[in-house]
């Protein structure tokens, strides 16, 4: 009887221990992770099902094209000097960025839809600015968060198969591509960095905060982190904002930490209606304010022009950006055509 009680106690202890281990967080608790979910202190960024329904039934008819042909073809440089950056606008938030020793991509999407399924969801109304087969060797890819218009699984698989780059992402996102054999993945927390070597040079990639959220479905909200990136390569400093709402403290801290980047990639689309989008997406006026805070040599607009994701009309982000620039007397904030290459 005594032996039976001892074995029962040990069994109970083992069950409790296993349960405790299962509940133990994979990541340390921080000011933006509570052991289960990532968050912004004092901000509830999730949308309720009611607010999603309210937005869905009130969406206006907009003047979006059925299809647009791209007018520009990439003109990739054969050689770049130190501190020079070539930016080719592929589409949406996808850029091919080139420095003297590195080629890399931001939030690549080549799929026809930003959706978990191939037959439903926002569909592109123009081709990407270049084909994956036309890309130069890609050394690394930065992924800001797991929404479908930024973390496209088929594109990741295609890039891995062709180039075997390092995929750099925020905490909790690597599980989405765990089934891809031999893929190189680095997960980062805010303010953590990873260095990629090539040709005797190094690129330092730092994940920086953004005000946003994450989810691939209805039950995994904020189980993975999100953010922007600062890439320091060949004496050039590039800021890629990812998706973000306006948060003065975040951008002031980034500006103080990384003085006056050479290039900033800032979103200008997916901002209407403001009651629904404000916490998670900046509008062009706020994008100009971030530009003024960061003081980059040049800013380039992104997050528009390929998919209808929100309720501003086709071409409205560019118009609103022009107005915001005029009101703030800003000139060094430009838009590129899809497929256009510029060296900064």
C-alpha positions, -999 to +999 in steps of 0.1 A: +000+000+000+028+024+009+046+016-024+014+022-043+009+056-027+046+065-034+042+055-071+009+075-073+026+106-059+056+102-083+031+098-112+013+130-102+045+149-098+056+137-133+023+148-148+025+182-131+061+186-143+053+177-179+023+201-178+045+229-164+071+223-191+044+224-218+031+257-204+066+273-202+070+300-227+095+295-255+105+332-252+113+352-221+087+375-206+094+411-216+076+445-217+060+433-250+055+396-243+035+382-214+045+345-218+017+338-243+010+368-264+030+397-278+015+432-271+020+469-269+017+483-234-015+503-231-028+495-266-053+470-278-045+464-314-068+434-321-101+439-340-132+423-326-154+402-349-181+429-346-157+456-358-146+435-387-182+428-397-190+465-393-162+474-417-170+446-441-207+457-446-198+494-449-171+492-475-176+516-505-174+509-542-140+521-554-125+529-588-099+501-589-086+488-623-093+453-633-057+451-646-027+474-651+003+468-672+036+479-657+054+506-676+089+502-661+115+475-663+142+472-637+176+486-645+198+468-621+233+484-616+263+463-625+284+478-597+277+500-567+300+521-545+301+523-507+271+541-492+251+537-525+218+518-525+198+507-555+161+502-548+138+484-572+101+485-564+087+450-570+052+457-556+034+464-523+061+463-496+085+442-517+118+459-527+149+445-542+177+464-523+213+463-535+244+476-519+280+470-529+282+435-516+246+425-508+213+419-526+182+414-503+144+416-503+118+431-480+085+413-474+085+395-507+052+386-523+048+372-559+016+353-553-017+363-570-036+368-538-029+379-502-048+350-488-045+315-472-063+301-503-057+306-540-093+312-549-104+339-525-091+371-510-075+403-523-062+397-558-034+416-574-043+439-603-008+441-618+022+418-621+052+422-598+079+445-612+102+416-621+100+378-620+118+358-594+139+342-622+152+377-631+165+385-596+202+386-589+216+363-562+197+370-530+218+369-498+190+375-472+153+383-469+137+403-441+101+396-431+083+421-409+053+400-397+030+371-406+001+388-424-005+373-458+005+404-478+039+404-461+047+367-453+039+348-485+046+311-481+049+302-518+072+331-525+094+320-495+096+285-509+105+297-544+132+320-531+146+293-509+147+268-538+165+293-561+188+312-538+191+296-504+191+330-486+189+337-449+153+345-439+152+369-410+120+373-391+105+382-357+100+358-328+073+331-333+072+332-371+096+304-381+070+277-373+052+288-405+081+275-426+093+246-404+084+221-431+108+236-457+139+214-458+173+231-450+159+266-449+181+291-431+160+310-405+169+336-379+143+348-354+149+381-336+133+400-308+131+438-309+165+454-308+183+421-315+206+419-345+220+393-368+250+396-391+252+381-426+286+378-442+294+380-479+325+386-500+345+398-470+318+422-460+290+421-434+254+432-432+240+439-398+202+435-396+184+448-365+147+442-357+131+474-344+097+479-329+066+487-349+030+493-337+011+465-353-002+430-346+000+394-361-023+366-370-027+340-398-062+329-386-089+335-360-072+318-331-035+329-332-036+367-327-003+381-315+013+347-310+042+359-332+060+392-330+062+420-357+086+448-364+106+469-388+143+466-397+175+486-399+200+472-423+236+484-421+255+472-451+286+486-470+284+519-450+247+524-460+220+525-434+184+515-445+152+516-425+123+493-435+092+501-415+071+470-423+035+477-412+029+502-384+005+526-368+018+560-356+037+559-323+059+589-317+079+571-290+088+542-313+101+565-341+119+589-318+138+560-302+147+546-337+158+580-348+180+584-316+195+549-320+202+550-358+210+585-368+198+597-401+195+566-423+205+569-460+172+554-471+138+549-454+110+527-468+077+540-454+041+527-459+015+551-473-014+528-481-042+507-464-052+535-440-090+540-446-113+540-427-093+556-399-116+543-371-106+507-382-070+512-395-055+539-373-038+517-346-021+495-372-016+515-404-002+550-409-017+574-434+005+595-458+004+625-434+017+603-405+043+588-429+056+623-436+058+629-399+079+598-394+101+609-423+107+642-404+115+624-372+139+599-388+156+625-410+167+601-438+185+613-468+156+600-489+123+582-481+105+559-506+068+551-503+055+515-502+024+494-492+002+505-521-005+499-558-008+462-562-038+449-541-070+465-528-067+460-490-086+489-476-110+518-484-090+545-500-095+548-537-069+538-564-042+565-566-054+581-533-022+573-513+000+591-538-023+621-539-025+623-501+013+619-499+018+648-523-005+670-502+012+660-469+047+667-485+035+701-496+020+710-462+053+700-445+076+714-472+092+679-477+108+671-510+130+641-503+102+616-501+095+599-534+073+572-550+087+547-575+067+530-603+064+492-600+095+478-617+114+511-614+150+511-602+167+541-586+202+545-571+203+566-540 
